[in-house]
């Protein structure tokens, strides 16, 4: 039985979203329990109103709430009894396999990193997210905003943890194809950091397919796309804006006159399929990857359906035991890198002696 810890108070709407989302999730998944963390009286009242299956829910009291605009360091210092902090503590103490919050992103990352620490060999956690692509393929992209400025070693680490997560969740697809986001596919293009990252990835034992451009995100030709948080966040927000724009433009065109309205009725099945495929709620749930624990960030402004999908993401990672596989993969990759570094140093010494 999988247990997830839920920050019931987090997000723009708090209990009005987290509780109905949790109930919808429990109705879909039978082998999971939830620890709902928040003001005990308020949480229990919301659960009762939603007719929640209490035999699969434990309520953990928290006296504080991290506000959506609160400074991360202040939240970390002053909100030790917050619903966010206690939810993450459940993971650290082994009482839950994952934690989910729709709360303040910066505070969640700071708290999760402080409480859980990073996997040995990983300097910084990254924000990762699965995005839809052709033929129902899913592409994992990271970092999406946690680290604006990265070194080549850190980007290499992102590639490792991203590859291991993908393989843990989709073992049937074989070795994850890793691409490095760049302004061109040639290895001579990009910033100096990107060029050095290319060399590290090429020398690794990852399934590195080379540089990829932005149009590869939806191509299905790559499984993991690596970028620094500055570029990754811009790509993500551009995608979100483009989807919203296209949805509005299509709706406007079909409402233009009586003929286009009639055409809309005929096209309704296709339009619904398009809407469902690109519904951002289906992909709600960003992964704080590189921590010694599974933490999922739900969009703060999502609705109950979106929050339920964030819980699904946490459930699938816990069920696949992704953290163990990531830790093992990182250790193996670091061993290979150290061996190659030693060989390179020995070769350089031999050349100097010669």
Buried (B, 14 or more C-beta within 10 A) or exposed (E): EBBBBBBBBBBEBBBEBBBBBBBBBBEEBEEBBBBBBBBBEBBBEBBEEBEBBEEBBBBBBBEBBBBBEBBBEEBBEEBEEBBBBBBBBBBBEEEBBBBBBBBBBBBBBBBBBEBBBBBEBBEBBBBBBBBBBEEEBBBBBBBBBBBEEBBBBBBBBBBBBBBBBBBBBBEEEEEBBBBBBBEEBEBEBBEEBBBBBBEBBEBBEBBBBBBBBBEBBBBBBBBBBBBBBBBBBBBBEEBEEEBEEEBEEBEEEBEEEEEEEEBBEEBEEEBEEBEEEBBBBBBBBBBBBBBBBBBBBBBBEBBBBBBBBBBBBBBBBBBBEBBEBBBEBBEEBBEEBEEBEEEEEEEEEEEEEE
